[in-house]
Amino acid sequence: MVTIYCLKCRKKVEVEDTTEVVMKNGRKALTAKCPECGGKLFRILPSVKKEENKEVEKEMDSFDKSK
């Protein structure tokens, strides 16, 4: 179960049936339908890129230092 804020109901609702989509900018999000009012729900998922970028920066620093 996922909790998403519904703008029509103005409260958090728990949804079981969600669909994961990828936005144009590459970030992942969840879409669902509000069980109470039937409105569209949309939740952007947290990005994992920050951790990956840190690893890449460490590799680049070690590569630059070796030259």
C-alpha positions as CSV (number, residue, x, y, z in Angstrom):
1,M,0.0,0.0,0.0
2,V,1.2,3.5,-0.9
3,T,0.1,6.7,0.7
4,I,-0.5,9.6,-1.8
5,Y,-2.0,13.0,-1.2
6,C,-5.2,13.6,-3.1
7,L,-5.6,17.3,-4.2
8,K,-9.4,16.9,-4.6
9,C,-10.1,15.3,-1.2
10,R,-7.3,17.3,0.5
11,K,-6.1,14.4,2.5
12,K,-3.7,11.4,2.3
13,V,-5.3,8.2,0.9
14,E,-3.9,4.7,0.7
15,V,-3.8,3.1,-2.7
16,E,-3.1,-0.5,-3.6
17,D,-3.3,-0.4,-7.4
18,T,-0.5,1.9,-8.7
19,T,1.4,2.1,-12.0
20,E,5.0,3.1,-12.2
21,V,5.9,5.5,-15.0
22,V,9.0,7.2,-16.2
23,M,8.8,11.0,-16.8
24,K,10.5,12.8,-19.7
25,N,13.4,13.8,-17.4
26,G,14.0,10.2,-16.5
27,R,12.6,10.3,-13.0
28,K,10.2,7.6,-11.8
29,A,6.7,8.3,-10.5
30,L,3.6,6.5,-9.4
31,T,0.1,7.1,-10.8
32,A,-3.1,5.8,-9.4
33,K,-6.8,6.6,-9.0
34,C,-8.2,7.9,-5.7
35,P,-10.5,5.3,-4.2
36,E,-12.8,8.0,-2.6
37,C,-13.3,10.7,-5.4
38,G,-11.9,8.9,-8.5
39,G,-9.4,11.6,-9.2
40,K,-5.9,11.0,-10.7
41,L,-3.1,10.7,-8.2
42,F,0.6,11.3,-9.0
43,R,3.6,10.8,-6.8
44,I,7.2,11.4,-7.8
45,L,9.6,8.8,-6.4
46,P,12.9,9.7,-4.7
47,S,15.9,9.8,-7.0
48,V,18.8,7.4,-6.6
49,K,21.1,9.4,-8.8
50,K,22.7,11.3,-5.9
51,E,24.4,8.2,-4.6
52,E,25.4,7.1,-8.0
53,N,26.9,10.6,-8.7
54,K,29.0,10.4,-5.6
55,E,30.4,7.1,-6.6
56,V,31.3,8.4,-10.1
57,E,32.8,11.6,-8.6
58,K,35.1,9.4,-6.3
59,E,36.2,7.4,-9.3
60,M,36.9,10.5,-11.3
61,D,38.9,12.0,-8.5
62,S,41.0,8.9,-8.1
63,F,41.6,8.8,-11.9
64,D,42.7,12.5,-11.9
65,K,45.1,11.9,-9.0
66,S,46.7,8.9,-10.7
67,K,47.8,11.1,-13.7
